[in-house]
């Protein structure tokens, strides 16, 4: 929920309405967007200043889109702390597969 304009706040929610809060760091409108992740949302409350958050925030999710002869290639570069690497390696491919399915409809 939010805008993709540079400097805009954006929120990502799970099915429990918890999630993450970020800010659009860059968006050239064509082939690159960078999201500066700033904290968690728990029970509707933004947390961008707790000790836990300050161990990793800000971190960045960068998305680059490249045209290929068979379609669009999405390149994802995500900064995470060591404790989240296994989680991201398991869940991000699933999320990207879901995104692919949605885009190909």
N, CA, C and O of each residue as an XYZ file, in Angstrom:
420
protein
N       0.846     -1.157      0.000
C       0.000      0.000      0.000
C       0.901      1.232      0.000
O       1.776      1.374      0.854
N       0.682      2.098     -0.945
C       1.484      3.299     -1.015
C       1.730      3.701     -2.446
O       1.092      3.189     -3.366
N       2.634      4.598     -2.626
C       2.974      5.133     -3.935
C       4.368      4.653     -4.323
O       5.195      4.361     -3.460
N       4.619      4.574     -5.621
C       5.936      4.193     -6.118
C       6.791      5.416     -6.424
O       7.848      5.290     -7.043
N       6.347      6.603     -5.997
C       7.114      7.828     -6.212
C       8.325      7.876     -5.275
O       8.239      7.456     -4.121
N       9.439      8.384     -5.773
C      10.648      8.515     -4.958
C      10.323      9.333     -3.703
O       9.717     10.402     -3.776
N      10.744      8.800     -2.556
C      10.510      9.449     -1.267
C       9.211      9.029     -0.601
O       8.995      9.326      0.574
N       8.342      8.341     -1.336
C       7.044      7.937     -0.783
C       7.195      6.749      0.167
O       8.046      5.880     -0.027
N       6.354      6.735      1.189
C       6.293      5.601      2.107
C       5.469      4.497      1.455
O       4.460      4.758      0.801
N       5.921      3.255      1.648
C       5.199      2.115      1.116
C       5.146      1.036      2.183
O       6.113      0.826      2.915
N       4.010      0.352      2.267
C       3.819     -0.694      3.273
C       3.469     -2.003      2.590
O       2.682     -2.032      1.644
N       4.059     -3.083      3.075
C       3.800     -4.427      2.576
C       3.199     -5.229      3.723
O       3.777     -5.307      4.806
N       2.027     -5.829      3.476
C       1.318     -6.542      4.531
C       1.204     -8.024      4.222
O       1.126     -8.428      3.062
N       1.195     -8.838      5.291
C       0.884    -10.248      5.138
C      -0.614    -10.439      5.391
O      -1.348     -9.466      5.563
N      -1.056    -11.675      5.412
C      -2.489    -11.944      5.586
C      -2.991    -11.578      6.975
O      -4.199    -11.453      7.176
N      -2.087    -11.403      7.942
C      -2.468    -10.989      9.294
C      -2.440     -9.472      9.460
O      -2.680     -8.955     10.552
N      -2.147     -8.764      8.372
C      -2.034     -7.299      8.361
C      -0.815     -6.787      9.127
O      -0.763     -5.623      9.525
N       0.167     -7.674      9.328
C       1.479     -7.266      9.805
C       2.351     -7.132      8.563
O       1.985     -7.616      7.491
N       3.493     -6.483      8.700
C       4.323     -6.359      7.520
C       5.553     -5.516      7.714
O       6.141     -5.469      8.794
N       5.933     -4.847      6.639
C       7.136     -4.033      6.633
C       6.813     -2.662      6.062
O       5.906     -2.491      5.248
N       7.590     -1.699      6.522
C       7.446     -0.324      6.036
C       8.748      0.082      5.356
O       9.843     -0.211      5.836
N       8.599      0.755      4.243
C       9.770      1.202      3.504
C       9.526      2.541      2.846
O       8.496      3.187      3.040
N      10.501      2.928      2.069
C      10.448      4.199      1.347
C      11.055      3.960     -0.028
O      12.051      3.248     -0.151
N      10.469      4.542     -1.047
C      11.009      4.396     -2.393
C      12.273      5.247     -2.494
O      12.217      6.476     -2.456
N      13.412      4.570     -2.624
C      14.701      5.264     -2.694
C      15.001      5.741     -4.109
O      15.507      6.845     -4.308
N      14.682      4.894     -5.094
C      14.887      5.245     -6.497
C      13.796      4.568     -7.315
O      13.329      3.483     -6.970
N      13.401      5.214     -8.391
C      12.468      4.629     -9.345
C      12.617      5.416    -10.631
O      12.170      6.559    -10.729
N      13.250      4.797    -11.617
C      13.433      5.530    -12.870
C      12.244      5.346    -13.814
O      12.241      5.876    -14.925
N      11.238      4.596    -13.370
C      10.026      4.452    -14.159
C      10.130      3.519    -15.339
O       9.151      3.310    -16.056
N      11.314      2.951    -15.553
C      11.496      2.097    -16.719
C      12.037      0.719    -16.336
O      11.414     -0.303    -16.624
N      13.200      0.703    -15.685
C      13.832     -0.591    -15.469
C      14.507     -0.757    -14.109
O      15.249     -1.720    -13.915
N      14.273      0.143    -13.174
C      14.913      0.002    -11.855
C      14.069      0.665    -10.782
O      13.559      1.773    -10.945
N      13.942     -0.069     -9.664
C      13.310      0.503     -8.468
C      14.077     -0.004     -7.255
O      14.463     -1.171     -7.189
N      14.290      0.895     -6.295
C      14.983      0.550     -5.060
C      14.088      0.951     -3.893
O      13.598      2.077     -3.817
N      13.889     -0.004     -2.986
C      13.068      0.242     -1.803
C      13.968      0.200     -0.579
O      14.649     -0.795     -0.332
N      13.968      1.279      0.182
C      14.724      1.361      1.430
C      13.799      0.831      2.526
O      12.821      1.489      2.882
N      14.100     -0.346      3.057
C      13.269     -0.946      4.097
C      13.643     -0.322      5.441
O      14.817     -0.239      5.803
N      12.611      0.115      6.171
C      12.839      0.896      7.386
C      12.354      0.247      8.672
O      12.778      0.646      9.757
N      11.478     -0.743      8.576
C      10.999     -1.350      9.815
C       9.847     -2.297      9.607
O       9.491     -2.647      8.482
N       9.270     -2.707     10.728
C       8.143     -3.642     10.751
C       6.850     -2.919     11.088
O       6.850     -1.838     11.677
N       5.758     -3.543     10.702
C       4.422     -3.120     11.113
C       3.831     -4.290     11.882
O       3.689     -5.386     11.340
N       3.490     -4.065     13.130
C       2.907     -5.110     13.966
C       1.622     -4.588     14.575
O       1.614     -3.585     15.288
N       0.528     -5.291     14.277
C      -0.798     -4.898     14.771
C      -1.100     -3.433     14.459
O      -1.658     -2.708     15.282
N      -0.717     -3.018     13.256
C      -1.013     -1.667     12.800
C      -0.055     -0.592     13.270
O      -0.250      0.583     12.957
N       0.983     -0.966     14.019
C       1.921      0.016     14.570
C       3.265     -0.104     13.847
O       3.845     -1.188     13.767
N       3.749      1.021     13.325
C       5.060      1.063     12.667
C       6.165      1.055     13.712
O       6.099      1.778     14.706
N       7.183      0.230     13.479
C       8.369      0.214     14.336
C       9.581      0.465     13.458
O      10.001     -0.406     12.696
N      10.137      1.657     13.570
C      11.341      2.002     12.814
C      12.497      2.401     13.724
O      13.557      2.809     13.249
N      12.287      2.280     15.045
C      13.309      2.788     15.962
C      13.720      1.810     17.058
O      14.616      2.123     17.842
N      13.099      0.643     17.136
C      13.459     -0.289     18.211
C      14.879     -0.813     18.004
O      15.437     -0.718     16.911
N      15.443     -1.360     19.060
C      16.795     -1.912     18.996
C      16.895     -2.985     17.918
O      17.872     -3.034     17.171
N      15.885     -3.840     17.842
C      15.874     -4.909     16.843
C      15.929     -4.337     15.428
O      16.705     -4.804     14.594
N      15.115     -3.337     15.164
C      15.076     -2.726     13.828
C      16.400     -2.067     13.494
O      16.890     -2.185     12.371
N      16.975     -1.383     14.452
C      18.212     -0.650     14.184
C      19.402     -1.563     13.898
O      20.451     -1.087     13.464
N      19.254     -2.887     14.139
C      20.331     -3.820     13.794
C      20.399     -4.073     12.293
O      21.431     -4.520     11.791
N      19.309     -3.793     11.564
C      19.328     -4.058     10.118
C      18.835     -2.900      9.244
O      19.114     -2.874      8.046
N      18.132     -1.977      9.807
C      17.559     -0.903      8.983
C      18.478      0.306      8.947
O      19.111      0.630      9.952
N      18.560      0.970      7.818
C      17.852      0.618      6.598
C      18.568     -0.489      5.834
O      19.787     -0.642      5.917
N      17.792     -1.239      5.102
C      18.327     -2.193      4.137
C      17.573     -1.973      2.834
O      16.538     -1.307      2.813
N      18.088     -2.528      1.760
C      17.535     -2.208      0.449
C      17.095     -3.453     -0.308
O      17.710     -4.516     -0.218
N      16.008     -3.285     -1.058
C      15.565     -4.256     -2.053
C      15.634     -3.524     -3.385
O      14.975     -2.503     -3.584
N      16.437     -4.060     -4.287
C      16.604     -3.440     -5.600
C      16.088     -4.389     -6.676
O      16.402     -5.579     -6.678
N      15.297     -3.846     -7.581
C      14.686     -4.617     -8.655
C      15.068     -3.993     -9.983
O      14.807     -2.816    -10.229
N      15.691     -4.796    -10.840
C      16.092     -4.355    -12.167
C      15.353     -5.204    -13.191
O      15.323     -6.429    -13.079
N      14.761     -4.560    -14.182
C      14.022     -5.236    -15.240
C      14.801     -5.099    -16.536
O      15.212     -4.002    -16.913
N      15.004     -6.237    -17.223
C      15.727     -6.215    -18.495
C      14.901     -6.907    -19.557
O      14.374     -7.997    -19.336
N      14.792     -6.275    -20.701
C      14.103     -6.901    -21.830
C      15.000     -7.969    -22.428
O      16.200     -7.765    -22.612
N      14.396     -9.111    -22.728
C      15.108    -10.192    -23.407
C      14.272    -10.612    -24.610
O      13.155    -10.131    -24.797
N      14.809    -11.494    -25.411
C      14.061    -11.956    -26.581
C      12.841    -12.797    -26.190
O      11.930    -12.981    -26.996
N      12.826    -13.301    -24.964
C      11.702    -14.146    -24.521
C      10.786    -13.449    -23.521
O       9.830    -14.054    -23.035
N      11.062    -12.200    -23.212
C      10.223    -11.479    -22.254
C      11.056    -10.560    -21.386
O      12.052     -9.993    -21.835
N      10.646    -10.421    -20.154
C      11.330     -9.536    -19.210
C      12.034    -10.361    -18.140
O      11.442    -11.263    -17.548
N      13.283    -10.047    -17.904
C      14.057    -10.682    -16.843
C      14.030     -9.757    -15.634
O      14.278     -8.558    -15.755
N      13.729    -10.317    -14.476
C      13.736     -9.561    -13.225
C      14.953     -9.972    -12.416
O      15.144    -11.151    -12.119
N      15.774     -8.995    -12.062
C      16.960     -9.237    -11.237
C      16.699     -8.587     -9.887
O      16.379     -7.401     -9.807
N      16.839     -9.380     -8.821
C      16.542     -8.903     -7.475
C      17.809     -8.937     -6.644
O      18.517     -9.943     -6.608
N      18.085     -7.832     -5.980
C      19.218     -7.725     -5.062
C      18.645     -7.264     -3.721
O      18.129     -6.152     -3.606
N      18.741     -8.131     -2.708
C      18.141     -7.833     -1.404
C      19.224     -7.879     -0.336
O      19.977     -8.849     -0.246
N      19.298     -6.826      0.475
C      20.209     -6.809      1.626
C      19.479     -7.400      2.823
O      18.382     -6.959      3.168
N      20.085     -8.393      3.451
C      19.514     -8.961      4.676
C      20.637     -9.282      5.643
O      21.775     -9.520      5.239
N      20.299     -9.286      6.930
C      21.281     -9.695      7.929
C      21.410    -11.219      7.879
O      20.521    -11.903      7.372
N      22.506    -11.741      8.400
C      22.801    -13.166      8.322
C      21.677    -14.044      8.863
O      21.445    -15.138      8.349
N      20.986    -13.579      9.887
C      19.929    -14.395     10.489
C      18.735    -14.596      9.559
O      17.922    -15.490      9.797
N      18.609    -13.793      8.512
C      17.473    -13.889      7.589
C      17.818    -14.548      6.258
O      16.928    -14.735      5.428
N      19.069    -14.902      6.029
C      19.483    -15.447      4.737
C      18.726    -16.727      4.399
O      18.202    -16.843      3.291
N      18.652    -17.685      5.308
C      17.957    -18.938      5.019
C      16.481    -18.696      4.721
O      15.928    -19.274      3.786
N      15.845    -17.838      5.518
C      14.435    -17.519      5.305
C      14.228    -16.922      3.914
O      13.323    -17.333      3.188
N      15.058    -15.962      3.548
C      14.908    -15.308      2.250
C      15.185    -16.278      1.099
O      14.508    -16.236      0.072
N      16.175    -17.148      1.272
C      16.481    -18.122      0.225
C      15.337    -19.109      0.013
O      15.177    -19.646     -1.083
N      14.550    -19.347      1.042
C      13.402    -20.256      0.925
C      12.152    -19.540      0.436
O      11.416    -20.082     -0.389
N      11.900    -18.343      0.924
C      10.625    -17.682      0.642
C      10.645    -16.772     -0.579
O       9.632    -16.664     -1.269
N      11.751    -16.121     -0.864
C      11.771    -15.176     -1.979
C      11.525    -15.853     -3.320
O      10.771    -15.318     -4.133
N      12.131    -17.010     -3.583
C      11.819    -17.677     -4.860
C      10.328    -18.009     -4.988
O       9.779    -17.944     -6.088
N       9.677    -18.357     -3.900
C       8.239    -18.639     -3.941
C       7.454    -17.372     -4.275
O       6.523    -17.406     -5.080
N       7.831    -16.263     -3.660
C       7.157    -14.995     -3.930
C       7.385    -14.560     -5.378
O       6.467    -14.064     -6.029
N       8.596    -14.745     -5.876
C       8.888    -14.354     -7.257
C       8.160    -15.253     -8.255
O       7.745    -14.793     -9.318
N       8.006    -16.528     -7.916
C       7.233    -17.431     -8.775
C       5.776    -16.990     -8.833
O       5.152    -17.018     -9.894
N       5.239    -16.584     -7.687
C       3.854    -16.081     -7.637
C       3.722    -14.807     -8.465
O       2.745    -14.640     -9.196
N       4.690    -13.915     -8.355
C       4.685    -12.692     -9.156
C       4.709    -13.025    -10.644
O       3.988    -12.410    -11.429
N       5.526    -13.987    -11.032
C       5.621    -14.417    -12.422
C       4.261    -14.909    -12.917
O       3.827    -14.550    -14.012
N       3.594    -15.730    -12.106
C       2.290    -16.252    -12.485
C       1.277    -15.122    -12.677
O       0.494    -15.141    -13.626
N       1.295    -14.151    -11.782
C       0.376    -13.018    -11.885
C       0.667    -12.212    -13.157
O      -0.254    -11.826    -13.877
N       1.936    -11.965    -13.422
C       2.311    -11.153    -14.593
C       1.982    -11.852    -15.904
O       1.693    -11.189    -16.900
N       2.021    -13.168    -15.919
C       1.801    -13.899    -17.163
C       0.330    -14.158    -17.456
O       0.003    -14.724    -18.499
N      -0.553    -13.761    -16.569
C      -1.999    -13.951    -16.829
C      -2.476    -13.074    -17.947
O      -3.656    -13.105    -18.296
